[in-house]
Amino acid sequence: MRVAAIGIGSNSLRMLIADVDEGRLFRLKRYREGLRVFAALDRDGNIMADMIAKACKSVESFRLKALEQGAEKVHLFATSAVRDAANQEAFSHALLEATGLSLEICSGDLEAKLSFIGATDGAPSGLIDIGGGSTEIAVGHGTTVQRAVSLQMGAVRLCRRYPIQSVEQAHAVVRIARELILPQRAAFDAIRPPVWVGVGGTFTTSAALVQEIPWNQREHIHGYSLTREKVLAAMETLAPMPMEKRLALSSLQPQRADIVVHGIAILLACMQELDLPAITVSEYGNLEGYLKVKYLYCGRL
């Protein structure tokens, strides 16, 4: 059976098309579009009208692509930005009218579990998912998540609040992020999985940056081990770099140029506070997790 999952994140719209056969998920094709829903929240926490219209158009385009490629079922879910939105009901209704798809808004806990199930291979593992609006941390094994938390710190969220134009400002954001992680540290220290996996654009971008390879050379990014020292060096190199120089880097996806240092600051904070010398980069995440839960685990977590 061919299925598709469309995820509305805080920073991007993504879709995974996959085949489900004999209890396994076979990943076929992935699509991404920079949407920045979180940046379109107004002072009252409402998603602005032009973003609602844009999201409807983009989701419908993805839905049609999925159908053209033989998807029998298309699912739609949203994470942090829509979860925070005061007008999430109006947003969901607009999407239903425009696309015929019912929007499932994931709680922070569910978001963490979906990313964990999508990115880990069943062995005892830890998971960090850095998004535009939030960061999820989870530990567990198989489909059992022993502890999961969603923190209100994401690359876009922190970019809107704390500008970074110097190494000093970057380290200030690291300290802010560490303070948010600190209350969770003891619980995660008590479990201490042997392997940690990182998902999201911050991780794939960091892997490209430290290797000095084009950002779309995915065969050298998935499975790469990021060390804490290299993450620190990347942050301190990029923090004072003018935007035009960042945009000229082949290892940096242009749409992430303005938020990349904030994402790396969150990553460094997680590694320092959780005492992680290295973390493995994964291109898998909540899209895979969503389809696994729907079709392999019958909605059970």
TANOR-V337445 format. One record per residue. N is the residue number from 0. RES is the residue in one letter. SS is DSSP state (H for helix, E for strand, C for the rest). Layout:
N_RES_SS + N_RES_SS
This chain:
0_M_C + 1_R_E + 2_V_E + 3_A_E + 4_A_E + 5_I_E + 6_G_E + 7_I_E + 8_G_C + 9_S_C + 10_N_C + 11_S_E + 12_L_E + 13_R_E + 14_M_E + 15_L_E + 16_I_E + 17_A_E + 18_D_E + 19_V_E + 20_D_E + 21_E_C + 22_G_C + 23_R_E + 24_L_E + 25_F_E + 26_R_E + 27_L_E + 28_K_E + 29_R_E + 30_Y_E + 31_R_E + 32_E_E + 33_G_E + 34_L_C + 35_R_C + 36_V_C + 37_F_H + 38_A_H + 39_A_H + 40_L_E + 41_D_C + 42_R_C + 43_D_C + 44_G_C + 45_N_C + 46_I_E + 47_M_C + 48_A_H + 49_D_H + 50_M_H + 51_I_H + 52_A_H + 53_K_H + 54_A_H + 55_C_H + 56_K_H + 57_S_H + 58_V_H + 59_E_H + 60_S_H + 61_F_H + 62_R_H + 63_L_H + 64_K_H + 65_A_H + 66_L_H + 67_E_H + 68_Q_C + 69_G_C + 70_A_C + 71_E_C + 72_K_E + 73_V_E + 74_H_E + 75_L_E + 76_F_E + 77_A_E + 78_T_C + 79_S_H + 80_A_H + 81_V_H + 82_R_H + 83_D_H + 84_A_C + 85_A_C + 86_N_C + 87_Q_H + 88_E_H + 89_A_H + 90_F_H + 91_S_H + 92_H_H + 93_A_H + 94_L_H + 95_L_H + 96_E_H + 97_A_H + 98_T_H + 99_G_C + 100_L_C + 101_S_C + 102_L_E + 103_E_E + 104_I_E + 105_C_C + 106_S_C + 107_G_H + 108_D_H + 109_L_H + 110_E_H + 111_A_H + 112_K_H + 113_L_H + 114_S_H + 115_F_H + 116_I_H + 117_G_H + 118_A_H + 119_T_C + 120_D_C + 121_G_C + 122_A_C + 123_P_C + 124_S_E + 125_G_E + 126_L_E + 127_I_E + 128_D_E + 129_I_E + 130_G_C + 131_G_C + 132_G_C + 133_S_C + 134_T_E + 135_E_E + 136_I_E + 137_A_E + 138_V_E + 139_G_E + 140_H_E + 141_G_C + 142_T_C + 143_T_E + 144_V_E + 145_Q_E + 146_R_E + 147_A_E + 148_V_E + 149_S_E + 150_L_E + 151_Q_C + 152_M_C + 153_G_C + 154_A_H + 155_V_H + 156_R_H + 157_L_H + 158_C_H + 159_R_H + 160_R_H + 161_Y_C + 162_P_C + 163_I_C + 164_Q_C + 165_S_C + 166_V_H + 167_E_H + 168_Q_H + 169_A_H + 170_H_H + 171_A_H + 172_V_H + 173_V_H + 174_R_H + 175_I_H + 176_A_H + 177_R_H + 178_E_H + 179_L_H + 180_I_H + 181_L_H + 182_P_H + 183_Q_H + 184_R_H + 185_A_H + 186_A_H + 187_F_H + 188_D_H + 189_A_C + 190_I_C + 191_R_C + 192_P_C + 193_P_C + 194_V_E + 195_W_E + 196_V_E + 197_G_E + 198_V_E + 199_G_C + 200_G_H + 201_T_H + 202_F_H + 203_T_H + 204_T_H + 205_S_H + 206_A_H + 207_A_H + 208_L_H + 209_V_H + 210_Q_H + 211_E_C + 212_I_C + 213_P_C + 214_W_C + 215_N_C + 216_Q_C + 217_R_H + 218_E_H + 219_H_H + 220_I_C + 221_H_C + 222_G_C + 223_Y_C + 224_S_E + 225_L_E + 226_T_E + 227_R_H + 228_E_H + 229_K_H + 230_V_H + 231_L_H + 232_A_H + 233_A_H + 234_M_H + 235_E_H + 236_T_H + 237_L_H + 238_A_H + 239_P_C + 240_M_C + 241_P_C + 242_M_H + 243_E_H + 244_K_H + 245_R_H + 246_L_H + 247_A_C + 248_L_C + 249_S_C + 250_S_C + 251_L_C + 252_Q_C + 253_P_H + 254_Q_H + 255_R_H + 256_A_C + 257_D_C + 258_I_C + 259_V_H + 260_V_H + 261_H_H + 262_G_H + 263_I_H + 264_A_H + 265_I_H + 266_L_H + 267_L_H + 268_A_H + 269_C_H + 270_M_H + 271_Q_H + 272_E_H + 273_L_C + 274_D_C + 275_L_C + 276_P_C + 277_A_E + 278_I_E + 279_T_E + 280_V_E + 281_S_E + 282_E_C + 283_Y_C + 284_G_C + 285_N_H + 286_L_H + 287_E_H + 288_G_H + 289_Y_H + 290_L_H + 291_K_H + 292_V_H + 293_K_H + 294_Y_H + 295_L_H + 296_Y_C + 297_C_C + 298_G_C + 299_R_C + 300_L_C
